[in-house]
């Protein structure tokens, strides 16, 4: 298994509609990317988040699937 984690900062002009769309598009990779097993998305509430508001984790079968 290979785990890919990433965090996003929103542009100052990103409204809630655009944020929802981005979340939906990330979730939409599930079932479309071969080897992508699970996708998790959530709001980062850590005071140490350095402005990153959205956190994501994707689990792949292996590194080769991630890189493809």
Secondary structure as UniProt FT lines:
FT   STRAND          2..8
FT   TURN            12..13
FT   HELIX           16..27
FT   TURN            28..32
FT   TURN            34..35
FT   STRAND          36..43
FT   TURN            47..48
FT   TURN            50..51
FT   STRAND          54..60
FT   HELIX           63..67
//
